[in-house]
Every structure is written in structure tokens, then in C-alpha cells.
């Protein structure tokens, strides 16, 4: 997710196989989502059928599994407010409206399964235990209502955009099932890579854009657009009957498409920043493994953009009012840091936000300018850090009540830590660390320990003290 505008407190299709992230043999896709959605545009209702095929790759035996149903975060009855007080005015620009998702029947391996839906958490009680190495096919149907709000899923009454709409499997790891609430700050999502095949039926005049490559068919004034995406962490889409689009293709063959329903002044500049960013991250981190990237206009709360696999939502106000499009680069960086290299964004937001903030600097600034910016940001943050509690990096989204605190710690402290790391180990070893990190953890979930060990291996020295100070101390270490 991008920084809001203005910034708070601190200043401001073919990819060569050899260049692609390596997928080790054990990293076979263990989850497949297949969904069919029928959208009633006038009522903003969605009827859906979803099938999830998954393998139990853990050592545990399950009698129940959990899924996240994030649209219910925007229910009038949700116990967790998904909107911070500072964002409320823009979110409910059109008045109060609330979304929901209800679940109909649920089946596990063709047997009817009991379930409990509690806010954003769907617990499915399996008719038969799921043992290690075994597979289960979950099938469910649902109805959703898209509220007229500015949020990751929302509408302006004409156009719709849907992020985190499909029910998805919760992550199970050594800490158990992760069914965290939809916190009002940060990106409260933690998912594994999967394959998606999603068909979306709309009136014939509507264009649907989303995650993956698409085809469409028309019948009886209806259009069905089908998307196929491999090794992504979620599926996002948007629909409109009034899209205008412009495209560009990068030197590596990636198609970048910009879809808008308004009239931004600077199509070419936005696409130029996108192309430059794709080339930069591809060179510095590793090749982008998908054939396309879609930028699409949406209404967002207070930030400029929101990243999804192969899709970036860009706020309508930002597109029409901004003169600086560098936030587009930030969202593109998240294709690498969170979508391809996964992490727990709830407990370790710095792993994608701090890293992306630091890496994007090289797109637009010289080394001298990066040094100058870092020194200024360090002094500004040093003055304010003692007012923030907690001010250390290993804190979850649950502790933050103000955007500026979250931003200054997870974005800015994280960014400065990576700047300090590069200065400590040198540019050559830092670049080797980033590339090795990408090769090792593409399509997986990296822990903080994984990142630190990869940095130590590249540096050839212990970084325990360095990371300890930056991660866990109240005050900022010397830069």
C-alpha cells in the first residue's frame, strides 16, 4: 500500500527462463481456486460459486479449516472498524453504506459440511479429517454486496473495484491458523501463493480487468470474462462501462495497461513511470514472472494506490490531481515485495513496506541524492520516534491507532534500516543479498529470520547486533 498524500510527519510477455525466479521442486502449487461470479451491476450484488482444491502440506491433522471473508469487514455489524477515523470522511464520501458476504451451502469432497461465519472468519468443519499429504476440495456459494464507498472494495455508483473479495484460505503455520481482524491501518492480509481461475459475468457493455490473462465470450446481452493466474496471493478485479485505456510494453515484453473512467491529464507520464519502475525492479531484484500489469482507477480512502497481484488500484483523486507519480513506483515494487516474496504483513509490515520504500529510491535519485534524503529523513524521524510507542519494527498492526505512527515506524524506520544495511555491507553485497532473497523466497513466505540470514550470507559476517538495534530498540541506531 502506498503512502497517503500529503506525506505525514517525515518528508518526503516473455521472460527468459534463466532470469525467472526459481521454483524449487517442493514449491508445487498446493492450492487452486476456481470461481464463477455473476454481477448485478445496478444492485451491486455478486452471486458466486467457488471451489478450492488444497493439499495439507503440514504435519498436522485437521478436523476444521479456516478461510478469510474480508468483505464482511465492511458490514454494519463488524466488531472491528476497518476504517480509521482520519479516513472516514473520504471512505463514506457518498454517505454511509455497508457491504456484506453471506455463505450458502458448503461441501468438502462432495459431502455437506457444517460451518460458522463470524465476521471475516469462516470455519468449515470437515466431515472427514484431513491428514498430512491428503487433499480436500471445498465448494461453497455466496452472495456479496459491494458498498458505495472508497475502499479496497467499493464503488462510486457506476464503476466497481474489488480487492480481497473472494474467500481465501487462511495461512496455517507454526503459530496455528492466522485469522486476524481487518485492521484499519496497514494491509491486514497474509496469504499463500495459489492458482486462480475466475469467470465474471456482467452486462455486455462492461469491461472487466483483473489478475491474470483474460478471455471473454458474449451471449444474450451478457459477457463472461475469464481470468487465469498462476502463483499469485490473491485475485482482484474492477469493472466499468466507461473505461478508457492506454498501453505500453516494456523492453522485456510485459504489457502495462492503464484503465480509467475519468480523464487524467498525464496518461503518458503515468505509463512512463510504470515502465521505468518495472525495468528497475526487474534488473535490481529479478525478472517479473507474469506477462502483464494492469493499473486501474478506483476510489481509495487516503492512500494513492493499493497493490494486488498483476493489478494496482490507483485513487481517482490522485490520478486527476497529482503532479508527482512516484507513488506508482511504490505499488509496482510491491509486485516483488509481498506478491512474489511473501511475508506476514500483519506482524512484519517493514518487510514489504520498508523494503519497497528503500528500493524505489534508486529509480529517480542518484546515490548522492539518496544519501542526502536519508540524512534528512533520519534527523526528522529521530526527533519524533520517542513520541511513538511502540517505535520498534517487530510490532503488529494491532498496536497502531494513528497512520503517522505506523508510517514512521514500518515505512520510514524500515527504509532507513535497509539504507544503513547497504552502507554497512557495501553496494555489491547488498545487491547480491536482494537477488538471493528473491531466488530463495519467490512464491513462498519469508520470515524476518529468513531475510536476516540471507543478508548475513551475502555479507559474510554476523548482522545480529545490527538487526537487533534496528528491530527492537526504542531509539534509532546511528545511521
N, C-alpha and C positions, 0 to 999 in steps of 0.2 A: 504494500500500500504506500502511496506517495505521501509526502509531507503536505499539510494544508497550505493554503495561500491566504494571507501572507505567512511567512515562516515565523513560528513563535520563539521568543527568548533568544535563541542563538542565531547568528547571522547565517546571514546566508553563505530449386527444389531438389536440388541434388546435392547431397553431401557425401564426400568421399568416405568410404567405409573406414579407412585408416584414421580419419580425423574425427570420427564419431565417438561418443562416449562408449567405453567398453562395457558390455553387459555380461558379467561372468555367468557360467552355466547355472549356478544355483539361483540366479536372479530371474527365473522364469516368471511370467505373469501369473499371479495366483488368484486374481480377481477379474471378472468380466461383468460389465454392466450392459444390459440391453433394455432399452426403454422406448415406449411409444407414447407420445404426448399429443393430445387434441386440445387446441386452444380456442376458447370462445373469446374473441377479441373485445367485443362490446362489453361483456360482463367481467372480463379479465379473469376468467376461470380456466383452470387446466385440469383435464382428466388424464390420468396417467396409469400405465401398467409398466412395472419394472421387474426384471429378472436379474438376479445376482448369482453368479456362479463363483464359488470361492473354495479354496483348499485350506485346511487347517495346517499351517506350516509351523505351529508351535509345538511344545512338548505337553501342553495342557489338553484335557478333555473337557468339552463344553456341553452343558445342558441348555444353555441360552447364549444368544449373541446379541450385540447391540449395534444400533445404527443411529446416525445423526439426521435429524429432520429440521434443518436450520430455518426454514420459512416460519416455523412456529415461534421463533424468537420475536417476530413482529405481530404476534397475536395480542389482542387487548388484554388477555389474561396471563401473559407471560410473567413469571415472578422476577425475571432478570431483565432490567431495562436495556434494550440493545442500542439505545441512543443516549449519548452523553448530553448533559444539559446545554453545553455550548453549541451542540449540533442540532438541537431540537427544532429551532426556528426554520432552518433550511430543510430538514428532513420532512417536516409537516407543512411545507410551503403552501400546499393546496388545502390544508385542513387536516384534521385527524382522520386517518384511515388505517386499518389494521389487516394484516394478512393472516392466513392460516393454511394448514395442511391436515387433512383427515385421512386416516388409513382405513381401507375396506377389509377385504379378506387377505390373509397371509398364508402361504403354503411353504413347507420345507420338504424338498424331494417329493412333491405332489401330495403330501399329507397336510391337512389343515393344521395350522399352528396357532396356538394362543399367543397373544401379545399384549403389551402395555405401552401406551403412548403417554409420556409425561413430559409436557413442554417440548423440548427439542430432542428428547431421548426416546427411541423406540427399542423396547426389549422384546425379543422374539424367543419364545420358549419352544425349544426344539422337540418334536415328537420322539426323536431318537438321538442319543448322544453323538457328538461329533468328536471322533478320536483323532490323534495326531496322524497326519498324512491322508485323512479322508476328505472327501468333497461333499459339499452341500449346495443345492440350488434353492434359493429363496425367490419366491414370486409374490408380489403384492400389487394392489391397486390403490390409487389415492386420488384425492381431489384437492386442488390448491386454489387459493385466491390471491392474486397479485395486487397489493395495495397501491394507491396513488400517492407515492412518497418518493423522496430522493434517498435511495439507499442501494446496497449491493443488489438487491432485488427490488424493483419498483416500476413505476410508470408515471408519465405526465398526462395520462388520459388518452393519449394517441399511440405512443410508442411504448414498448416494454423491454426491459432488460432483466435477465435472471441469472444471478450468480449463486452458487451453493443451493440450487433448487432441488436437485434430485436427492432423495435419501441415500446416504452413503454409509458404508461400514465404518464403525469406529475402530481406531487402532487398538490392538491388544499387544502389550509388551511386558517387560519385567515388572512394571508398575500396575498391571491389570488393564482394564478397559478404560479408554480415555473418552469420557462423555462430558467434557467441560461445558459450562454455560456459554452463551453467546455474549461475551463481554462487550461493553460499549466502546472500549478503546483497543486498538490493535486489531490483529487478524486472528480471531479465535478458531482457527481451523488447523487440523492435524490429520493428514490422510496419507494413505499409501498409494503408490502408482498402480494404475489399472488400465484395462482397455475398455473403451466405451463405444457402443453403437446406439445412436439415439435418432428416432424418427419423430419429426414435429409437423403436425398437420395444422394449417392455417387457411383463412380465405386466400383465394388465388392471387390477389393483388399484393400480398405481404411478402417481403424479403426476410429470410431468416439467416442470420450469421452466427457462427459458434465455433466451438472447439473441434478441430479435426477437418478432414477433407469432406466435401459435401456433394451430393447429387440430389436431384429433385424430380418429381413426377406430378402431373396435373390430372385431375379427374373431377367432373361435376362441380366446377367452381371452387374446388379445393386443391391446395398444393401441399405435398408432403416432401419435406426436406430431410434427408437422412445424412447423419454425420458419423464418421468413423475416426476414432482417435486411439493411438496406441501409446502406452506408458505415460499417462498423464494422471494428475492427482485429483482432478475434478472436471466437470463439464459445465460450461457457461454458454449462454446464447442470448440473442436480442432479436426483436422483430419490429418491423416498421413498414408502412405502405408508402413512405415518402423518403426513403434513403437516397442520398446522392453518394457516389463513391469515386475514389481515385486510387490508383495503384502504382506501385513501383516494385522492381525486382532487384534484389541485391546481387553483388558480384558472385555470391555463392549459390544463387538460384532460389533464394527464399522470396516468396511473394508477400509483400506488405500491402494490405488493403485498408483504406480509411473510409468508414461509413458514417455519415452524419445525416441528421434530419433538419439541422439548421444550416446557416451559411457562414461557416468560419472564414475568416479573411485570408488565412495563410495555409491553405492545403499543402502547398509545395514545401514550405518551411517545416511543417509538422512531419511530413514524409521524409524530408532530408535528415532531420534529427533522428528519426526512427532508423533510417538506413545506416547512418553513421554509427548509431548505438549497436545495431545488430552486428556490424562488421567488427566493432571494437571488442564486444564481449566474446564474439566468436574467436577472435585472434588471441585475446588475453586469457580466456578461460577454456574454451573448447567449442567445437562446432555445434551449431544449433541443429538438433536432430529431427526437426519437423519441416514440412515443405512450405508452411505459410504462417503468417501472423496477422491477426485482424485487430485493428483499432476501431472502436465503435463508440459513438456518442451515447451518453447516459446522463442521468441525474444523480449526483453523489452528495453525501452530507456536507463535508467541509474539506475533503481532500481532493486533489486534482485527478487522480486515477486509481484504479483498482485492477490488480493483475489476476489473470486466470490462465490456465494452460492454453497457449496459442491465441488468447483473446485478452485484450486490455480495454476496460471501460474508461473513457475519458469524460470528465464532467463537462456538461454543456456550458456552464458559465466560464470555466477555464478555457475551453476551445474558442469562445467568442470574445473573451476579454483579455487573455494573457498576451504578453509580448515576449515572454521567455518560455520556451518549450522544453527546457531541460528536464522537467518532471516526466516527460515521455521516456527519457533515457532511464530514469529510475524504474519505471514499470517494466521496461524491457529487460533490465538487469534481473528482475525477479523471475524471468523465464528460466534463468540459470540458478538463481539462489532462492529457492523454495520449490519451484515446479520440478526442475531436473534433479538438483540436490535437495532432498527433503530434510526438514528439521521440525522440531516441535515449536511452532510459532507462539504457543501459549506460554511455555516455560523459558524459551530461549529466543526471543524475538531478535536479539542482536545478531544471530547467526545469518539471518537473511537481510534485515534492515540495515544493521551496521555495515555488513559486508558490501551490500549494494551501494550504500551511500559513499563508501570509500572508493569502490571500483569505478563508479561513474565519473569521478573527478578527472580521470585521465582522458575522457572523451573530449573535454572542452578546455582543459587547462594545461599549461606547461608545468614542468617539475617545479620551477621557481614559484609559479602561481599557486601550486598545490601546497608548497611549504608555507607561503605567506598566509593562505587561507587557514591552514591547520593551526598556525600560531595564534591567529585572531580568534578562531573558534575555541581553542584551548583556554585562552585567557577569559573569554566570556563564560565558558562553562565552569571554569574554576571558581568564578565569583558566585555562581548560582547553585552549584552542586550541593553545598551544605544545607541549602534550604529544602532539598528534596530528600524524602525518606520513603522507601529505600533508594539509595543512589547507586547501588551496585548492579551489575549486569544480570546475575542469576536470580532474578525476581520475576514472578509470573504476572500475566495481565491482571490478575485478580487484585493486585495491590494498588493499581493506579486509578485515581479519580479525576486527574487533570491531564489533558492532552500534552501540555507543555512538559510535565514531568516525564511522561512516557517517552516523548520525543527526545528530550535532552539526555535521557539515560540510554535507551535502547538504540536510537539512531545515532546521536552525536557521540556519546561515550564509546559506543561500539565502533563508530567510524574512526575516532581518534586512536583507539586501541590497534586497529589494523594499520593505521598510518605509523604508529610507534613500532609495530612489529616489522614493517617493511624497513624502517630506518635501522632497526636493531640487527636484522639478519642480512640486509642488503637486497637490492632490487632483483638480482639474478636468482637468489634462493627463494625470495618471496614469490616470484613468478612461477618458479618450479613447484612451490607449495600449492598455489592455486590450481595449476594444471593437474597435479597429482590428486588433489582433493576432488576435482571434477571426475577424473577417471575412476577413482575408487568408489565414489558415492553417488554417481548418477543413477537416478531412478530408485535409490534406496533412501533410508532415513539416517542422517548423520547425527551423532550426539556431540555435545561440546568436547568430550574426551577424544572423539574421532578427529575433530578438527585440530585440536591441540597436538595430538600425536603426529598427524600429517605434517603440521608446521615444524615440529621438532625433528622429524626425519629429514625434511628438506634443509633445515638449518644445520643439522649435525651437532646440536647442543641441547641441553635441557632448557625448557622455557617455563618450567613450573613456577618459578618466582615471578616471572613477567606476567603470565596469565593470572596468577593468584592475586597480584596487586590490582590489575585492571578489572578483574572479575568481581572481587569480593570486598575491596576496601571502600570505606566511605569517601575518602578524599581521592582526588585524581592523582595518579602517579606522575612523576616528571615525564615530560614529552620527549 
